[in-house]
Amino acid sequence: MSLSDLGALLFPEWLKDWIRFELLPQLGLHPYQIALGTLRGMFDTLLLMILGLGLLTSSQNYMAQQYTLPTTVQATVLKWAAVADHIARQADIPREVPLVLWFKENSMQAVNPDLCTGIIGAYDLVRSGDLPCFTPGPITDIEVSSQLALAAVEFKKRCPEITYLTQDPATIQKCYFAYNAGMGAAARLDPDQSAYVMNNYDEAHTNMLYSDIELGTVRVTQLGAWPTHLAMQSMIIAQLDDPDKPLSLTILDTMTRAYDWLNYYLSTSANASNSTLNFPANRSLTAEGCLGVPHSTGNTALRPTLNPVTEFPILTQDVHGCNYALPGVDISSDNRAAVLQAPLPGEITTYTDQWYNSTIRIENDEWVVLLLHPRSYLIREGIVKRGEAVGIMGAVGNATGPHVHYTIYDKRNETFVDPALFLP
């Protein structure tokens, strides 16, 4: 008897289905989450082991002589260096900047603080209403990436003269100062006197005083932005740019590629097997008199065809909302921070409506879709492709729990339509 035959005998299909669809859900577990959590733990452990054993020696020796970053921060820098580089290229700022901002704002912890802001601060954006409140607590890698991209854009706005290729220390220091204190202060004051920028750069800049609206005046011990920039630059150059990488980096690179591939495979497999919603067998929509019949002609490539919730979608409320002109269905997920995707291609805008609901709106020549209550946005306004990640499911506004209120408007027939007709 072969191993495959033995496996089929010990684990028949009915047993696999029972474990997957009955046992694990009853325990509140999902194979995708278990597998990905295990992979993530193995990956992070490998990073710390490599650093702890001193296998990544060249950058550590440099930083031991100059600016010391904690071992866990070094591991995070290596993990996110490639992502930060991509974000920096798009924003046209030096590649180390997104990671430096993350270190300065939140010590490179993937946890939103309790102040309604994200890992990169974003006080102004949240308070002005441009962004909904960030949900406090641990966040996913996707959310970290989106917040780093947000910080990169804000950094460029405050210092438009900087580019991806900028190496001049005075320019970079001034830009960090402008990001922290504002463009007006940066134009008037000297960044060399700022603890945020220069603390622990040398003996003349040690334990500097820092004044902040939230913190008051405090004496700083953490590295300033500029020495942190140099430390991270040294690490990235020594470890990731060296054509003759040490064996440890080759292992790390292989593990990273395997992790990314398995993450993609597991997520797509999970989404493919959990994309169908269970609508009631005998639905009655007569009470919802604002729904019309959708047009069946036109360009099929523009039609909404995807479920906006990518992970384990659950129907929590059938069509409702005619009384406030937003008829739609509520879709939640077992993952309270599930990624939201664009159900159709089109132009995307984000805003907060009159009921304080954060909103993602996507429109093309034939259709408009609205996704309400996301806790954060993953994309800037502009053109979006079908299936592109656009936000994280949340409960911002008039909502009792994390979900998305999904509304579809037919521009040709000038009527709202039943979203169930467009869900896989």
ChimeraX attribute file (.defattr): number of C-alpha atoms within 10 A of each C-alpha:
attribute: neighborCount
match mode: 1-to-1
recipient: residues
	/A:1	5
	/A:2	7
	/A:3	8
	/A:4	9
	/A:5	10
	/A:6	11
	/A:7	10
	/A:8	11
	/A:9	10
	/A:10	10
	/A:11	12
	/A:12	11
	/A:13	11
	/A:14	9
	/A:15	12
	/A:16	12
	/A:17	12
	/A:18	12
	/A:19	15
	/A:20	15
	/A:21	12
	/A:22	12
	/A:23	14
	/A:24	13
	/A:25	14
	/A:26	11
	/A:27	8
	/A:28	8
	/A:29	13
	/A:30	19
	/A:31	14
	/A:32	18
	/A:33	15
	/A:34	11
	/A:35	14
	/A:36	17
	/A:37	13
	/A:38	11
	/A:39	18
	/A:40	16
	/A:41	12
	/A:42	13
	/A:43	18
	/A:44	14
	/A:45	13
	/A:46	17
	/A:47	22
	/A:48	17
	/A:49	13
	/A:50	17
	/A:51	18
	/A:52	13
	/A:53	9
	/A:54	13
	/A:55	14
	/A:56	19
	/A:57	16
	/A:58	15
	/A:59	19
	/A:60	22
	/A:61	13
	/A:62	15
	/A:63	18
	/A:64	11
	/A:65	9
	/A:66	15
	/A:67	18
	/A:68	16
	/A:69	17
	/A:70	9
	/A:71	14
	/A:72	16
	/A:73	17
	/A:74	21
	/A:75	21
	/A:76	18
	/A:77	21
	/A:78	18
	/A:79	17
	/A:80	15
	/A:81	21
	/A:82	14
	/A:83	16
	/A:84	23
	/A:85	20
	/A:86	13
	/A:87	24
	/A:88	25
	/A:89	15
	/A:90	13
	/A:91	21
	/A:92	21
	/A:93	26
	/A:94	22
	/A:95	27
	/A:96	21
	/A:97	28
	/A:98	28
	/A:99	28
	/A:100	27
	/A:101	25
	/A:102	21
	/A:103	23
	/A:104	20
	/A:105	16
	/A:106	17
	/A:107	18
	/A:108	20
	/A:109	17
	/A:110	17
	/A:111	17
	/A:112	20
	/A:113	18
	/A:114	11
	/A:115	12
	/A:116	16
	/A:117	21
	/A:118	29
	/A:119	27
	/A:120	26
	/A:121	21
	/A:122	20
	/A:123	14
	/A:124	11
	/A:125	14
	/A:126	16
	/A:127	13
	/A:128	9
	/A:129	13
	/A:130	14
	/A:131	20
	/A:132	25
	/A:133	22
	/A:134	23
	/A:135	21
	/A:136	15
	/A:137	11
	/A:138	14
	/A:139	17
	/A:140	13
	/A:141	11
	/A:142	14
	/A:143	21
	/A:144	23
	/A:145	17
	/A:146	19
	/A:147	22
	/A:148	24
	/A:149	24
	/A:150	20
	/A:151	26
	/A:152	26
	/A:153	19
	/A:154	16
	/A:155	23
	/A:156	19
	/A:157	16
	/A:158	20
	/A:159	21
	/A:160	12
	/A:161	13
	/A:162	20
	/A:163	17
	/A:164	16
	/A:165	11
	/A:166	14
	/A:167	11
	/A:168	9
	/A:169	11
	/A:170	11
	/A:171	15
	/A:172	24
	/A:173	22
	/A:174	22
	/A:175	27
	/A:176	26
	/A:177	29
	/A:178	23
	/A:179	19
	/A:180	21
	/A:181	17
	/A:182	14
	/A:183	16
	/A:184	10
	/A:185	14
	/A:186	20
	/A:187	12
	/A:188	8
	/A:189	14
	/A:190	12
	/A:191	23
	/A:192	16
	/A:193	15
	/A:194	22
	/A:195	26
	/A:196	24
	/A:197	27
	/A:198	25
	/A:199	28
	/A:200	23
	/A:201	19
	/A:202	11
	/A:203	8
	/A:204	10
	/A:205	17
	/A:206	18
	/A:207	17
	/A:208	19
	/A:209	16
	/A:210	16
	/A:211	14
	/A:212	10
	/A:213	6
	/A:214	6
	/A:215	8
	/A:216	8
	/A:217	11
	/A:218	13
	/A:219	13
	/A:220	17
	/A:221	13
	/A:222	18
	/A:223	24
	/A:224	24
	/A:225	27
	/A:226	25
	/A:227	21
	/A:228	28
	/A:229	25
	/A:230	18
	/A:231	24
	/A:232	26
	/A:233	20
	/A:234	17
	/A:235	24
	/A:236	20
	/A:237	12
	/A:238	18
	/A:239	20
	/A:240	18
	/A:241	10
	/A:242	10
	/A:243	8
	/A:244	10
	/A:245	13
	/A:246	16
	/A:247	11
	/A:248	17
	/A:249	18
	/A:250	13
	/A:251	12
	/A:252	18
	/A:253	14
	/A:254	11
	/A:255	17
	/A:256	15
	/A:257	11
	/A:258	14
	/A:259	17
	/A:260	13
	/A:261	12
	/A:262	15
	/A:263	19
	/A:264	13
	/A:265	13
	/A:266	17
	/A:267	16
	/A:268	15
	/A:269	12
	/A:270	18
	/A:271	18
	/A:272	13
	/A:273	10
	/A:274	14
	/A:275	19
	/A:276	15
	/A:277	16
	/A:278	11
	/A:279	13
	/A:280	9
	/A:281	6
	/A:282	6
	/A:283	9
	/A:284	10
	/A:285	13
	/A:286	8
	/A:287	10
	/A:288	16
	/A:289	10
	/A:290	18
	/A:291	20
	/A:292	15
	/A:293	12
	/A:294	20
	/A:295	14
	/A:296	8
	/A:297	7
	/A:298	11
	/A:299	9
	/A:300	10
	/A:301	10
	/A:302	17
	/A:303	20
	/A:304	23
	/A:305	18
	/A:306	17
	/A:307	25
	/A:308	30
	/A:309	28
	/A:310	24
	/A:311	25
	/A:312	20
	/A:313	23
	/A:314	19
	/A:315	17
	/A:316	16
	/A:317	13
	/A:318	19
	/A:319	23
	/A:320	20
	/A:321	15
	/A:322	15
	/A:323	10
	/A:324	8
	/A:325	11
	/A:326	19
	/A:327	24
	/A:328	28
	/A:329	21
	/A:330	20
	/A:331	22
	/A:332	23
	/A:333	20
	/A:334	15
	/A:335	16
	/A:336	15
	/A:337	22
	/A:338	23
	/A:339	25
	/A:340	25
	/A:341	23
	/A:342	28
	/A:343	24
	/A:344	25
	/A:345	21
	/A:346	22
	/A:347	16
	/A:348	22
	/A:349	17
	/A:350	21
	/A:351	16
	/A:352	18
	/A:353	11
	/A:354	8
	/A:355	9
	/A:356	16
	/A:357	21
	/A:358	27
	/A:359	25
	/A:360	25
	/A:361	18
	/A:362	25
	/A:363	21
	/A:364	16
	/A:365	15
	/A:366	19
	/A:367	22
	/A:368	21
	/A:369	25
	/A:370	22
	/A:371	29
	/A:372	30
	/A:373	27
	/A:374	30
	/A:375	23
	/A:376	26
	/A:377	24
	/A:378	22
	/A:379	19
	/A:380	15
	/A:381	15
	/A:382	11
	/A:383	14
	/A:384	21
	/A:385	15
	/A:386	17
	/A:387	17
	/A:388	17
	/A:389	20
	/A:390	26
	/A:391	27
	/A:392	24
	/A:393	31
	/A:394	26
	/A:395	19
	/A:396	25
	/A:397	20
	/A:398	12
	/A:399	15
	/A:400	9
	/A:401	13
	/A:402	22
	/A:403	30
	/A:404	29
	/A:405	26
	/A:406	24
	/A:407	24
	/A:408	26
	/A:409	24
	/A:410	19
	/A:411	16
	/A:412	13
	/A:413	14
	/A:414	14
	/A:415	15
	/A:416	24
	/A:417	22
	/A:418	24
	/A:419	21
	/A:420	17
	/A:421	10
	/A:422	15
	/A:423	15
	/A:424	11
